[in-house]
Amino acid sequence: MRPYVCKHPDTSPRHLIMVTINPQPSTPDTPLRIVFLMSRFLDGGIDTVLIEYLKHLSKNRDMEITLAIATAMGSLEVFRREVPENVKLVYFSQSRRLTHIPRGRALKMTSRLSKVYDELVINPIRRRRVQKGIARLAKTTDLFIDFDCCAYSFLRSVRTKKIAYFHFSFVQAMRQNGRRMKRIGRELEHYDRVVTISKAMREEGYRLFPSLKDKMTVIYNAKNPEIIRRKAAVTTGDDRIDRPYLLAVERLEESQKDLTTLLEAYALLRKTFHREEWLYIIGKGSSEEELKQKARALGIADRTVFLGFCANPYPWMLRSRLLVHSAKFEGLPTVLIEGLLLDKLMVATDCPTGPREILDDGRAGLLVPVGDAAAFASATDRLLNDTQLQADILQGVRDRAADFTFQAVDSKLRKLMGIRLSTDGNRRSSTTFNR
């Protein structure tokens, strides 16, 4: 047997992780050994969903979970402390030489020359480390879960069972980079299963990649309502939370999101509908200054507050009058799922994919056309004023919320992973994938 040692980049008790290379497969009486693969671990929607998966699955005694991250991002890994203690952490690249430029790129603080140097010189080294690391892990792994769908070139020749998670609209991904998306479509044929996080997304996948039809399955991103409510009860210490306000929680990236339309709608709410609520925006991104300039141009800067990134947005969500969400396209927007679990009124753009599905065709929240500021303002004002509509929508929220809990998706997860349980609750088989 041969040890594979990986140093954790912080000083936690998990500073040193040793994975013993043991070619013996797991049996029905031993834990199913699962490795989640991520290219990097930051503060985005995929990262928050991953944390929920790790917390849920690590409670199972019949599973042994490892999180393998291609590039260590140091202090930018804001959710690292939320990774359960019994989840093993492995980094393939963690030295300053290999991670300095990727961290700078994440902060938008890298020169063009540095980016070129990184792509030509450093990235090939990182890729070799990922390839070797996955090959080592494969000897002690029953199942790889490529959670951000970025490891396809490294997993192609791996015989271990493997599942890909796709978190975005296939159609929009094809529009943005058709060449890359076609390549991904071909690579996905090497996986045993491909998970889409919404039914609409699966339908897109059927149309674009018919060869994957038998491999695709839908599993909603699930949340633990108790954890969300507990975090929502935390005191922020910020007096601004006591004002009446509308709240948006999303990345400030106008290539996908559409906060420009939200700001225009809020200007109409102030000037046409004479609403007094403030507009708060939680999130960060490259479009922040552009959006602040837009707020100034619309004359609403004095009532629009950019709160920045917030690791725990739930107190702000709970205390808001209304959650508002504006985007050009989505995957399955986590904030709307969290809104369901916090029993919130919501208005969202009817973009592909996700909002209509989460909000149950408008029964659990109002949907408006993409880019239509007047419709957004009108729907928001109507929902704030109409008490009967509020009652109807909240009933829809409560009817829909349970569909996005682990209690609802756990059986699908176990089937996906090939786990069959006997009547006594013990695992009887591990990685048999039933079509």
Sequence and secondary structure as in RCSB ss.txt:
>XXXX:A:sequence
MRPYVCKHPDTSPRHLIMVTINPQPSTPDTPLRIVFLMSRFLDGGIDTVLIEYLKHLSKNRDMEITLAIATAMGS
LEVFRREVPENVKLVYFSQSRRLTHIPRGRALKMTSRLSKVYDELVINPIRRRRVQKGIARLAKTTDLFIDFDCC
AYSFLRSVRTKKIAYFHFSFVQAMRQNGRRMKRIGRELEHYDRVVTISKAMREEGYRLFPSLKDKMTVIYNAKNP
EIIRRKAAVTTGDDRIDRPYLLAVERLEESQKDLTTLLEAYALLRKTFHREEWLYIIGKGSSEEELKQKARALGI
ADRTVFLGFCANPYPWMLRSRLLVHSAKFEGLPTVLIEGLLLDKLMVATDCPTGPREILDDGRAGLLVPVGDAAA
FASATDRLLNDTQLQADILQGVRDRAADFTFQAVDSKLRKLMGIRLSTDGNRRSSTTFNR
>XXXX:A:secstr
 EEEEEE SS STTSEEEEEE      TTS EEEEEEES   SSHHHHHHHHHHHHHTT TTEEEEEEEEE  GG
G TTGGGS TTSEEEEEE SHHHHHHHHHHHTT   HHHHHHIIIIIHHHHHHHHHHHHHHHHTT SEEEETTS 
 HHHHTT  SEEEEEE S HHHHHHH HHHHHHHHHHGGGSSEEEESSHHHHHHHHHH GGGGGGEEE    B H
HHHHHHHTS    GGGGS EEEEES   TTTB HHHHHHHHHHHHHTS    EEEEE   TTHHHHHHHHHHTT 
TTTEEEEE  S  HHHHHH SEEEE BS  S  HHHHHHHHTT  EEEE  SSSHHHHTGGGTSSEEE TT HHH
HHHHHHHHHH HHHHHHHHHHHHHHHGGGBHHHHHHHHHHHHT EE TTS EEESS    
